[in-house]
């Protein structure tokens, strides 16, 4: 069954994890970036310290740093206990234990909390939530959304997901969403219907692996002749547990991505299918 959560929780990741989750390059970092549903991640402050520009938005930013900190404390034990209860479902390579996982997450969230008051004054943290964002069309070059869309498929409807992705596509030229699994590690049932709907709207979709963990897997890539891109790891061959890093890139109209050559099929001919996989939360 995997980790189960009753509601969306504040759980932040750091700059290095963003780089790997979203396959970010040095050129990507120079662009105008929106981190949507960013929560208490330290990506914004770490980017700012390096001289880059990023806007983070999340409904949790309506609260004070003290209130957000309290919410983190209230949910921290729930998450770590859930990870401990499903210990064998996770790959403990870069992180050795649930306790170390908690330390890494808290370090990122503490960076966020220290930066939040001044960052909010500077306009780097904005209170906003999907599926309606207070930004101009194509205001950003790149929008990132981590551990919200598809992750909380049990809490938000397919229609919400579609409208949220379309809104991200409105405000940014490219969108990357990570991962494509529910919080339990199961595939989101909304992914394929949303892909089909976006294809009818002339988006290019590419599904691609990212280097969040090194796995020898075969990738099948599907690309529309126009523009929205989707990236994945599909494979039922490998034994439990596998930790899979997936993300979506969306872009529309004017993207210079060429259609891919013939798709490479994995051994079980599974597309957007991940069996026996878990992501460390």
N, C-alpha and C positions, 0 to 999 in steps of 0.2 A: 504493500500500500504506500509506503514512503511517508515522508513528513506531511502532516496535515495542519493547516492553519485556518482559523475561523474568520479572520479578517486580514486586511492589508497591514503589514507591520513595518515600522521604520528600521531599516537594516542597510547599512552603508558599506560601500566598497571603495577601494583606493585607486589612485592613478594607474599603477601598474596593472591592476586587474582590468580596468577600462581598456588599456592598450591591447591586452590580449583578448578580451571578450569581443571587442569591436574591430580587431585587426587594424588598429589605427596606425597611420604612418606619420612621419614628420611633416609631410605636406598636409595631411588631414588636420593636424594640430594648429596650423596657421590659418585655417578657415574659421568663419563665424559658426560657432557650435551652440546648439540648444541641447541641454540635458533635461529631458522631460520625465516627470515622475522620478526625479533624482533622489528624493529623500535625504537622509543624512550622510550622503557620500562625500568623500574628501576630494573628489575629482576637480571640483571648482577651485578650491583654494590651492591645490597643487598645480593646477594649470595657471592660475593667477600668479603664483610665485615664479613661474617660469616665463612670464611675460606674454602668455596667450590669453585669448578672450573666450569666455564661455558664459552663457546665461543658464541658470538652473531654475526649473519651475516645479512646484509641487504644492498640493493643497495644505500640506503640513506646515508650510512656511507662514501660515496665518498665525501660528502660535509663537511664543517666545522661546528663546534657547532653553530656558529652565523648564518650560512645559514640554518641549521636545525631548529633553534629557530625561524627564520623568517617564515619558512614554517609552523611551528606549529601555529604561530600567524595568518597567512593568512587563515588557515582552521578551527581554533578553533570556531569562531563564526558560521560558516556554520554547524558544527556538533551540537553545543548546540542549535542553532535555530531549527535544524531538530528534535532534541529530544523534544523540547518544542512544536513543531507543532504536534507531535505524542504522547503527554504526556500520554494519556489514554491507549496507547498500552504497557506501561511499568509497571513493578511492582516496587514500591518505598518502599522497605522494609529496606535493609541495607543502601541504599542511599535515602535521603528524597526529593531531588529536582534536576532539571537540573543544578542549580547553584552549589549545593554540588558535583554533578557528575563532573562538570568542575574543581572544586577545587581539587578533588582527582586525576583526570587525570593530571592536571598541576603539582601537587606535585610530581607525579611519573616522569613526563617528565623533570622537573627541576633537579631532582636527576640524571637522565641520562645525561643531558646537562653538569652538573658540572663534571661528571666523564668521559665524552666521550674523551676529549683530552688525558688524561693519560691512559685511558683504551685502546685507539687505539694504543698508543705507546707500551703498554704491550702486544698487540696482542689479547686482549679480544673482540674487535670489528673489524670485518673484512668485507670489501666490497665484497659482493657476492650475487647472486640471483639465484633463481630457474628458469629453471630446470637443471642447471649445476652448481655444487658446487666444489670448489677447495680443496676437502678433500679426504683422502684415504678411501678405502672401510672398513666399520666397524670401523672407527676411533673413533666413539662415542658409548657409551652404550645406550644413549637415545637422541632422537631429538624431540623438541617441535615446534609446529607451531601454533601461535595464531592469529585468526581474519585475515587470508589471504586466504588460500585455502578454497574453498566452500563459504567463505564470499563474495568474489568478483567473483562469478560465472557469473555475467553479463559483466565482463570485460576480463576474461580469459577463453579460450575454454576448453572443456572436455579433449582434447588431452593434453593440457598444464597441467591440474590437474593430469592426469594419469602419465605423465612423471615426474612431480614434486614429486609425492608420491614415485614413483620408485627410484628416485634419493635420497630421504630421506632414503628409505630403504637400499640403497647401502651404505650410509655413517654411518648409525646407526643401532644397533641391534633391537631397538624398536623405534617406532615413535608414537607420540600422537598429534592429530590435533583437535583444538577446535575453533569455534563450527562447526556444520554441516549445518548451515543455511546461507542464503544469508544476506547481510547487511540489507535488508528490513525485515528480520525475516521469510521469506518464505523458505521452504525446497529447497536445491540445486538440480536441475534436473540432476546433474552429479553423485550424490552419488550412486544410484543403478547401473548404467552402470559400474562405476568404481569398485564397489564391485564385480560385476560379472566377470570383467576382471581380477581382482586380485585373485579371487578364481581359475581361470584357471591356474594361475601361482604359485599355491601351497602356497599361503599366508594364515595365520590364521587371521580371521577378527572377532572382538568383538565390539559390540556397547553397551555402558554402561552409566548409569547416574553418574553425579558427584555432589558433595555437594556445588555447586556454589550458589544454593538456595534450600531450603527445600521444596520439593513437594511430595505429596502422589501420585505417579504414578506407574503403572505396567510396568515392563520392559520385553521386549522380547530380548533375546540374541541369536545370531546366530554365531556359530563357525565352521570353516572348520576343517577337520581332520588333516591338516598340520599346517602351521604356519602363519599368519597375524591376528591381533586382532581388532575389531570395537566396540565402546561403545555408547548407545543412550537412549534417552527418547522418546518413541513413545506414544502418547495418544491424541485422539481428544475428550475425555470425559470432560475434565476440561474447565471451562469457560474462556473467555478472561478477563484480560490478564494473560498469564502464561509466565514466563521467564524461558527458558529451557537451561540447560547446557549440552552440548554434547561434546564428543571427540572421536578421533580415536586412537587406538594403533596399530601400525604395527610392526611386527617382522617376520623374515624369517629364516628357517633352524636352528635347535638346540634350539628353544624356548621350555621351559619345561611346557608350558601351556597345560592342559588336555582339551579335548573336553568337552563342557558343557553338563549337562543333558538336557532332553527335554525342548525346548523353552517354556517360559511362554508368553502367548498371552495377549495383552491388550484387553479391552472389545470390541473394534471395529476391532480387528484383523489387526491393522495398524502397519506396520513395517517401521521404519525410516520415520514416518509421524508425523509432528508436526503442529497442526492447531491452529490458534489464538495465536501464540507465538511470543514474541519479546525478543531480547537480548539488554541490555543497552550498547550503544557504546559511 
